[in-house]
Amino acid sequence: MSDVAERLAELRESGLHRRLRLVEGAQGPHVTLDGRPVLLLCSNDYLGLTGHPRVREAAAKAALEWGAGAGASRLISGNMAPHRRLEERLAAFKGYESALLFGSGYLANMGTISALAGRGAVVFSDELNHASIVDGCRLARAETFVYRHGDAEHLAWGLRRAGGRGSLIVSDGVFSMDGDVAPLEDLARLARAHGCRLMVDEAHATGALGPGGRGSVAAAGLSEEVDVVVGTLGKALGSYGAYACASAELRDYLLNTARSFVFSTAPPPPAVAAALSSLELLEAEPARVGRLRANAAALREGLRDEGLGAGGGESQIVPLRVGEAGPTMALCERLLEQGVFAQGIRPPTVPPGSSRIRFSVMATHEGAELRDAARRAGEAARELGLVPAVPLAA
Ligand SMILES: *Cc1c(COP(=O)(O)O)cnc(C)c1O
């Protein structure tokens, strides 16, 4: 057998092999999955904006006016008015001096971390940070100190040990697979005390948390203390691409040194215009954020009534921890048979032994359908003998 075939066989044996499922139609509370209608509970289109008529129209109009693609990187000839407009609007929304667009959140983290953490320095990263942050740390020439999840004391110990070489602390704002919020006050205090920069990834916080959906940093009132806020346009903002908000000086530095910015084509005008339209809708109709939170509460309450305690605090990410990959995927399949689509999450996305069903709700779900989904999850878990083995908190 070739090494590829061998590795694939290993993945199958350990229940970690993945395959693509096909969604028909736009994202929304209901989609057709592999030919079957399902309630969609694992989309990051949290505010239901990707299918919004105004957002679709903005993308279509931009395609007609500016073309389908940007044609080059921003520094060559791909910098257009839509890019500048969106950057200004994002910076104002987040309360920062400036913003810089990237091709995706993955690229934003890779580029920003490697630009800010050079040889001889130390970058501090939460153990549950998103894979794109992990890869950004790997790409950086700095050493990485991985601190225990949300553990400010462990971080402080690492900072002391680095003896002044610390250059950057980086954390998810809302953790992508757990839904909990980083201890931002502690991170800001430690960054200040040790002369480090602080970077927060708001992929799951923008549009979901804080005043008007401005994110976890704004919710904590820490915009002055967080040097870089990264966010994606691909989740609550319903499009594709990403941004880093920072001072004008830091933006200038990233624009010159972040390799994933310099050496990659500028985001396509239709995607940029769609994100701008979403942002305008979010600012005009902040009630969407409240609906998202109410829906998260409805699903959690429904699960609790079934004896299934979910984690994730109050966020729209509702993880139901199962443990091993096999039973997690069995529960996922059983739910699918019941018309509920919530993806099972396994290693390497989460640490071994912490596989889970990760429900994510949208502002456009109905409370009643979420409670019904919770009932089905309860039934499926009981049929599979997973109750009361499902722990109360993820
Ligand atoms: C989704 C996600 C990213 C990646 O963003 P993309 O725009 O999808 O590449 C980065 N960080 C976190 C925390 C995420 O959840």
The ligand as an SDF file (V2000), in Angstrom:
LIG
                    3D

 15 15  0  0  0  0  0  0  0  0999 V2000
  -13.1630   30.2490   10.9830 C   0  0  0  0  0  0  0  0  0  0  0  0
  -12.0370   30.7700   11.7930 C   0  0  0  0  0  0  0  0  0  0  0  0
  -10.9020   31.3060   11.1840 C   0  0  0  0  0  0  0  0  0  0  0  0
  -10.6890   31.2050    9.7040 C   0  0  0  0  0  0  0  0  0  0  0  0
  -11.4030   32.1650    9.0320 O   0  0  0  0  0  0  0  0  0  0  0  0
  -11.6960   31.9300    7.4750 P   0  0  0  0  0  0  0  0  0  0  0  0
  -12.0840   33.2630    6.9820 O   0  0  0  0  0  0  0  0  0  0  0  0
  -12.7710   30.9200    7.4180 O   0  0  0  0  0  0  0  0  0  0  0  0
  -10.4170   31.4330    6.8840 O   0  0  0  0  0  0  0  0  0  0  0  0
   -9.9350   31.8810   11.9750 C   0  0  0  0  0  0  0  0  0  0  0  0
  -10.0550   31.9100   13.3110 N   0  0  0  0  0  0  0  0  0  0  0  0
  -11.1190   31.3760   13.9360 C   0  0  0  0  0  0  0  0  0  0  0  0
  -11.2050   31.4500   15.4180 C   0  0  0  0  0  0  0  0  0  0  0  0
  -12.1310   30.7800   13.2010 C   0  0  0  0  0  0  0  0  0  0  0  0
  -13.1640   30.2190   13.8110 O   0  0  0  0  0  0  0  0  0  0  0  0
  1  2  1  0
  2  3  1  0
  2 14  2  0
  3  4  1  0
  3 10  2  0
  4  5  1  0
  5  6  1  0
  6  7  2  0
  6  8  1  0
  6  9  1  0
 10 11  1  0
 11 12  2  0
 12 13  1  0
 12 14  1  0
 14 15  1  0
M  END
$$$$
